Amino acid sequence: YNRNYYLSRCLWYHSHFPLSEIIVADSSPEDKKVANRETVRKLVEKHGANIRYLEYPPETEKYGGDITRKWADAVQHVETEYSQVCTDKEFLIPATLCKCIAFLDEHNDYDLATGARYHIKSSKSSDIEYFEASPGRSLSLDYPDPLARLLAFSVSRPYPFNLLALQRSHVHKDAYNKLSESGINDLRFGEHGLELLSVIASKSV
């Protein structure tokens, strides 16, 4: 939404890897959409990237109900066995994706897999003085009992970020459908709802 540079940088990075398909869910104002369409066109023509560009009305709701519905709809367009949400300020690590796919291929009782997240921090001055990478903690929620997984999730810090994990696509779609059916189209609760639904539904690593 409304961040041409972020999207172009994110797409340029990911178009260099053999991903089955990249789906862009764009809810920017029309003038920003024009630039985003051009970015997608260039990457498809010059790099052969498989990018599907979806357009949505510009975001207007105070607490992001339109964002939640946009993500829910975009996920329904996935045609591959696995899927993962990636915002325009994130960069997936191909080797980690391969490990996650291999793990899920071998463990049918797990539906989500993710690696540690690295947050890049910089000084707040106008001139960047340093970068610091701090790994997020990876947490396995491998209890067979959903309640035990919820309890482990509730005391974990930071959260295991199931929202942005690699997931079996049918489970991914089902979580968004359940959220939509419940009428929780609000970022204040929607992201937590998706996290909790994923914890209840399956073991994750």
Residue, then its C-alpha position, 0 to 999 in steps of 0.5 A: y500500500n502506497r510504497n512504490y520503492y518498498l514494493s519494487r525493492c522487495l519484488w526485485y529481490h524475490s524475482h531472482f529466486p525460482l519461486s512458483e509464483i509471486i502474488v502482489a496484492d496492491s491497494s494503493p491509490e491509482d497514481k501509485k498503482v501505475a508505478n507498481r504495474e510498471t515494476v511488475r511488467k519490467l520484472v516479468e519481461k526482463h527476469g521472467a518472474n512469475i508475478r500475478y498482480l491483483e488490484y484492490p480499492p485504496e485502504t480507508e478503514k481506520y483499523g485495517g479491515d480492508i487490509t485484512r480482507k485484501w490478504a484473505d482474498a489474495v491467499q485464495h488465489v494461491e495454486t501451489e501446495y505451500s504459501q507464505v505472506c511476505t510484506d513489502k519490507e521483508f526478504l525471504i531467505p531461499a535456503t530457509l524456505c527449502k528447509c521448511i518445505a523439506f520439513l513439511d514434506e516429511h512431517n504430515d502432522y505439521d502445517l507450518a514451518t518458519g526460521a528465525r526472523y532477523h530485524i535490521k536496526s539502524s541508528k535514528s540519526s539522519d546519517i546511518e551509523y551502524f546496522e545491527a541484526s538481532p535474531g528473533r527466537s524460533l519456537s516449536l509448538d509441537y505438542p499434540d494437544p491444541l490447548a498445550r500449544l496455546l499455553a506455550f504460545s501465550v508465554s512465548r516472547p517474541y511470538p513465533f510469527n505463524l502469521l508469516a510462516l510457510q504454510r500448507s496452502h489449504v490450511h492458510k486459506d482455511a484460517y483466513n476464511k474462518l477469520s472472515e466468517s467470524g467478522i473479525n476484519d480489524l488489524r487490532f484483532g485479526e493478526h492475533g486471530l490468525e496466529l491463534l487459529s494456526v496454533i489451534a489447527s496444527k503443530s508448527v516449527 
